[in-house]
Amino acid sequence: MNDTKQSTEDLAILEQLNNDYVRSDQLSDAKRFSEFLAEDFIVQTPGVTRNRAEFLDYIAKPRPFKDLAVHDVNIRILSDVALIHGRATYTMLADGVDQEALYTDTYQKREGTWVCVSACAIAPGT
C-alpha cells in the first residue's frame, strides 16, 4: 500500500475516532471509550490527571454540559503517532453559560489499530 493511500485511510480513521470521542463524551458512553482508549491512557484537565480506569468511571457519570461541538480540528500524522488538536464549545447545564476548551489528543497505531494514548484539555471547570 502506498504512503498516500495509507495516510488517507489513517486520516479518515482518526477523523472518525475524534468524532467518536466527542460524541461519547457528550453521551457518557464509557463503553465506546473503552474500545479505543489504550490500556496505558492518561488524560489531563486543569488540576486533574486520570488513568484509563479513573477516566472511564468519570465519563460514565452524567455530563455537566450539553451541545458539545468541535471546531478548528487539525489532525497531524507523525508516522505511528497522530496528534488531534481542536477547539470545543459547550453549554453548562447548571447555569447555561457557554464555554470553550482547547484540546490535544494523542493516538498511536499499535498492531495496526489507532488507539488514544493521551488527552489534554484546557477548559474551565472540567
N, C-alpha and C positions, 0 to 999 in steps of 0.2 A: 504494500500500500504506500502510495507516495505521501510525502510530508504535508502537501496542501490538502489532500483528501482527509488525512488523519486530523489535521488542525481544524478543518471544517466540521468534522464529526465531533471532535472533542469540544469545540466551541458550542455546538448545539446541545450536547450533553450538559455542559456547565451552565448554559442559559436555563435549561430545564431544572437543574439542581438548585440554582438560585431562586427560581420561581417556586419550587417546592419548599425551600427553606422559608421563604416569606409566607406562603400560604399555610404551612404547618405552624409557624409562629402565631399567626392570627387565629388559627383554629385549635390551638393547644393540642396538636397532633403529634404526641410523643412517639407513637408507633411509626409514623413516616420518618421522623427524625432518626429513629433507631436504625433505619435501613441505610442511611447514607453518612452517619457520623462514624468516624474511625473510633476504634476502641480506646485510643490514647487522646481523644478530642479534649481540647481545653477552650473555654470561652471566657473572655474578659469584658466586663462592662464597668462603668465607673464604680470603683470601690469593691468590686466582687470578681473573684476568679472561681469558676466552677469546672469540675471534671465532667466527663460524659454522664455518669450516673446522676450527679447533682443537677446537671442541666436538664436531663430527661424528667426528673422529678419536678423541677421548677416549671418546665414548659407544659406539663400535664395539667397545671392549675389554670383556672380561667384567666385569660389575659386582661390586663387593666386598660386596654385600648381597643379602638375599632378603626376601620378604614385604613389599615396598613397598606401603603403603596410604596413602590421603589421608583427612583428616578436616577438618571445620570449613571447607569450601570456601565462599568468598564471591566471587561474580562481580559486578563493578561495571562497567556500560557507561556510558562518558562520551563520547557522540557517536560518533566513529570510532575511539576508543581504549577498550580494556577492560582492567581490572586483575583478575587472579585471585589471591586470597590463600588460603593453605591451610596445613595442618599435615600433615607426612608422618611416618609411623613405618616402621621397617625394622629388620632384624637383621643385624649384621655377620657375614660368613662366617668371618673369621679367629678371632674369639673368642666368637661367639654373643651379644654384647652388644646389647640393644635400644637403639635411638637414635631421636631425634626431630629434625625440622628444620622450620623455618618457611620459606615461600617466597612470592614475588610474581612472577608472570609478566605481562608486558605484551603485549597484542595490539593490532594496528591493522588496520582494514579498508582494504585497498588494492585499488583497482579491483574492489570488490565482494566481496573474499575476505579473511577474517581470517587474519593471519599473526602469528607470535610474533616480536616485535622485541627483547625483552629478558627476561632471567630473573635472579632474585637469590634465593639460598638461604642461610639462616643455619643451618649444620649443622656438627657436629663431624666432622673427618676427611674432608671432601669436596674 
